[in-house]
Amino acid sequence: MVRFNRVAAYSVPATVGALLLSGAAAVAQPSPADTATARTQAGISALQSIKKSLTPAEAKQASQLVVEKRLRADKGLAAKLPDYRSGVAVSDKGGVAVDIWGKDQKVADAVRAAGGTVRYASGGAVRADLPLAAVDAIAGRADVSSVKPAAQAMTWKENADGGDSAGAAARRQVAKKAIAATQVSEGDKAHGADTARAKYGVNGSGVKVCVLSDGVDSLAKSQGAGELPDVDVLSGQKGSGDEGTAMLEIVHDLAPNATLGFATAFTSEQSFADNIRALRTTGKCTVIVDDVSYFDESPFQDGPVAQAVNDVTAAGALYFSSAGNSGNLTDGSSGYYEGDFRGASTTIPGITGTPHNFDPNGTQVFDALSAGSLGRPVTLFWSDPWGKATSDYDLFILNSAGSVVASSENQQNGTQNPYEIASVPSSGSGYKVAVVKYSGEDRFIALNVIRGRFVATDSLKAFSTAGVTSGHSAAKDAFSVAAAPAATAFSRALEQGDPPNPAGPYPGEFTASSKWERFTSDGQRHQFYNADGTAITPGNVSSTGGATRAKPDITAADGVATSVSGFQPFYGTSAAAPHAAAIAALLLSGKPAATPAEIRTALESTAIDLGAPGFDAVTGKGVIMAGPALAALGIPPKQ
């Protein structure tokens, strides 16, 4: 499930790219095409110049908001770029969804006074629907530090066959019949949880497992069908959608006597963080699991959500989170690149700044995108501290002719975040991405085509690295969970030409010959800053500095049946994380006094190694198994 707004994107006729690349001279009697090209080139120059002419209020805003407002105010600029789209979703009434950061709750009052609606306010962070015309006034307040389009998030469900083909329906029926006959789900059997419950007399009793996802729309329906017991939903935090319901069913399948709780992660990023803490404090949750990622979660420093995870794990909770479905370097299924910025000796026509050279043995200022990357968000981070970026980097997506079709050009001059986001057009082909240093120092960069990938073309090599798992899933004491199929292979090729996906062991158990999902995200996670923004290795924020976290930690099952429509079967690390959380609940029900460190040791020391010997960046320590983990924790078999 993906929920995001398109970000700054402007479409330009291919003739512009041809002109910029060829350096064609103006002619005395320009043709209509030449006139259009000149007009569009002037538009690009105007867009590039916006960054140099920001008002104090605009300097606090994301470039997408500034450009959208200027286009509406400047009919001449709009005429030069008739196909330009900022990516900011503006309602019929002129409203935009924004995230505002301020010093106190007076900002929320100002939003209401300006005709806006506050969706959530906490700790100076405000998620609001605000009239576009009021953005400058809000941003201009002394107690406001930034205004940006509302940060978007996704869950890590992976849809097979579009979710509704005849083949998928047939597989759902087979899975449902098999489970009905045995009363054991695919994941329950593959992890050996069914036999472990019988052997050790554990069932999750005395443990509360709480889920964070999109919503629980079908909760009552699932309870009426006997698939779920009562669920303690945080007040006002039911959310929207049904991934939470499906995750709760997985937990209940493996740990049937555990108490269950839920809160949405989608109101806002700050709300997500607050709900994590509330589930531990108010909800008294022992085990917490989520399957959500916000696009702006830094890979290099613990942000608001990761800090909330740190708080609850320090308080004794076990926290499990999806590693993600953005692929991995081993399978060639990811669109991720990280490394030290390397300035190219060439420039990109029409773009101000020094482009990154992807090729260590030559010169290549672009990384080409696959056909499966259409419509995907692309993020760029670099190793400045969050909220204190002094180096200014920009992100550009270009078409095959060299014309810019999408970009993110926020200003960074000491008080902003080291972050840019753009979106690949949803149609067309031949797109490529470029990273440009507008000003400042060379930094370590992380470029991520979320659920897309880089590919080689006739003229370009493909440059990828490992390390896509990031954000709160990579928090120090969280369990970042990779996925391995429990039963039927994921039926859809991730991209055209890919090899078949692996099948799982059901009705058997995982073994050392089991395979991981080709879409599961890899690590490891390089960090440069502590949560407070202090450098881990002061003076060195390059590839030789910082610290590395061994993520993901473990692997668990996906591709299992639930009773929830749209999750039959349920693929993705969204399904893997609740399997791992449920197994942890079994361990805690067998030994309530066990410490988090003891639970981690029991799970990891008995995990079945799936990849390279020992820890590997795709599956972590391997796929966890209920019975061996219970034995390692010292729980005696039932007499």
Residue, then its C-alpha position, 0 to 999 in steps of 0.5 A: m500500500v502506497r500513500f503519497n503526493r506527487v512532488a515537484a515535477y515539471s514536464v518540458p518538451a524533448t526539444v529543450g533537451a536537444l537544444l541544451l545538449s547540442g548548443a544549437a544557435a538561435v535562428a533569425q526566423p524561429s519556427p513555432a517549435d523553436t519559439a516553444t523551445a525558447r519559451t520553455q528554456a526561459g521557464i526552466s531558467a525562471l524555475q532555477s532562479i526561484k531558489k536565488s530569490l526566496t523571500p524570508a517566508e519562502a526560505k522556510q517552505a519546501s520548493q514545491l509550495v513556493v513554485e506552486k504559489r509562484l505559478r499561480a501568481d505569475k501567468g507569464l511563468a505558467a505560460k512558459l511551462p504549460d505542462y508544468r506540475s508542482g506535485v502539490a495537491v491543491s483542493d478545489k477550495g485552494g487548500v493543501a495538506v502541510d506539515i508545520w514545525g514551530k515552537d509551541q501550540k500557538v502555531a495551531d491557533a494561527v492555522r485555525a485563524a487563517g482558515g485551516t484545519v488542524r489534523y494533529a498537533s504535538g510538540g510543535a509539529v502540526r499536520a494541517d489542511l491550510p489555504l495555499a494563500a495562507v502558507d506565506a503568512i504561517a511560514g513568516r511567523a517567528d515561531v515557525s521553522s518550516v512548512k512542507p507538503a505533508a510527509q507521506a508514508m507507505t506500508w510494506k504489503e506486496n500485491a500479487d496479480g494486482g490482488d484480484s486476478a483469477g489466479a490469485a482467487a484460485r490460490r486464495q481458495v486453496a490456502k483457505k481450504a488447507i488452513a480450514a482442514t488443519q486449523v494451522s496457518e501457513g506461517d504458524k506451520a512454517h515457523g513450527a509455532d503450532t508444535a511449539r505451543a503444544k510441546y511447551g504449553v505456551n500460547g501468548s497468555g499474559v503478553k500484550v501485542c500491539v500493532l501499528s499500521d493503516g487501519v482496522d476497518s474490518l475489525a468487527k467483521s473479523q471478530g464476528a467470523g471468529e478470527l480475532p478476539d477483542v482488540d484494544v484500539l487507542s482512542g481516536q486512532k482506528g485509522s483507515g484501511d485494513e492492513g492492521t486487521a490482517m496483521l492482528e490476525i497473523v499475531h492471533d494465529l500464532a499467539p492465540n491467547a495474547t491480548l491485542g492492541f492497535a493504533t494507526a500510524f497514518t495521521s502524521e509522522q509525529s502522531f505515529a511517534d506519539n502512538i508508539r509511546a502511548l501503546r507502551t505507557t497507556g496501552k501497556c503493550t509488551v510487544i509492538v509491531d509496525d509495517v509503516s515507513y515515512f519517506d522522510e525518515s533519515p537513514f543517517q540519524d534517528g528521527p522522531v519515529a526512531q526516537a519513539v522506538n528507542d524510548v519504548t525499547a529502553a522501557g522494556a518493550l520488544y519492537f518489531s518493524s518491517a525491513g521493507n520491500s524495496g529489493n536488495l543488491t544480491d537479487g538485483s532487485s533494488g534501486y538504491y545507491e549510497g556513497d561519498f559524493r564525487g563531483a563530476s568534471t562535466t555539468i548537466p545542461g540547464i542545471t546549476g551545480t556540480p553533478h555527482n559522478f556515479d562511475p568511479n572509473g569514468t564519468q557518468v552523471f546519471d543512473a538510469l531507471s527501470a520501467g518498473s520505476l514509473g510513478r515511484p518516489v525518489t528520495l535523496f539524503w546526505s550526511d548533514p545533521w537533521g535540521k542543520a544542513t549546511s550543504d545544499y543538494d538537489l535531485f533531478i529526474l530527466n527523460s531520454a532527451g535530457s529534459v528535466v521532468a521532475s525535481s526537488e530543489n529545496q534550500q539548505n543553508g543551516t536550518q533545513n533538513p538534508y532531504e529532497i524528494a521527487s517522483v518518476p512520471s507515471s508514463g513514458s520511458g528512458y528516465k534517469v536520475a541525477v544528484v547535484k551539489y548546489s553548494g557546500e561540502d562533499r557529503f555521503i549521499a543516499l539515493n533511493v528509488i522506492r520499490g524501483r531499481f536502476v538498470a543499464t542502458d545502451s549508454l549508461k551503466a547501472f550503479s547500485t549498492a546495498g543498504v536500503t533498510s533505514g528509518h525506525s526499522a533500523a533503530k538500534d534495539a528494534f528488530s528489523v524483519a525481512a521476509a521469506p515465503a511460507a507457502t505459494a511463491f509470489s506470483r508476479a514478476l517484480e519487473q519484466g524479465d525477472p526470474p521466478n520467485p521462490a516458494g515456501p515449505y508449507p506444510g513443512e517447516f523452514t529449513a536451511s534451503s529455504k529462500w527469501e523474497r526477492f523484494t525484501s530490502d537489504g542493509q546494513r545501515h550506516q549512521f553518522y549522527n546520534a539522535d540529538g544531531t551530534a556526530i558519531t565521528p566528529g569531523n568525518v561524515s564520509s564513508t570512513g566515518g560514522a557507525t554501522r548497524a547490522k540490519p535487518d536482524i531476522t527473517a519471518a514468513d509472508g504469503v499467508a492467508t487471512s480472512v481480510s479482503g485484499f490480504q488473501p494471501f498477504y505478502g510483504t515484510s508487512a506480513a513478516a513482522p507480525h509473525a516475528a512479534a507473535i513468536a516473541a509473545l510465545l517466548l514471553s508467555g513461557k518466561p515472563a521475566a525474560t529480558p529483551a536481551e534474552i529474547r533477542t539472543a534466543l531468537e537470533s542464536t537459533a535462527i536458521d541461516l539462509g544467506a551467507p554464513g552468519f549475519d548477512a545483509v538480506t536476511g540478518k541472522g536468518v529465519i526464526m523458529a519458535g521451538p528452538a527459541l523456546a528451548a534456548l530460553g530455557i523453557p522446559p517442555k510440558q510434562 
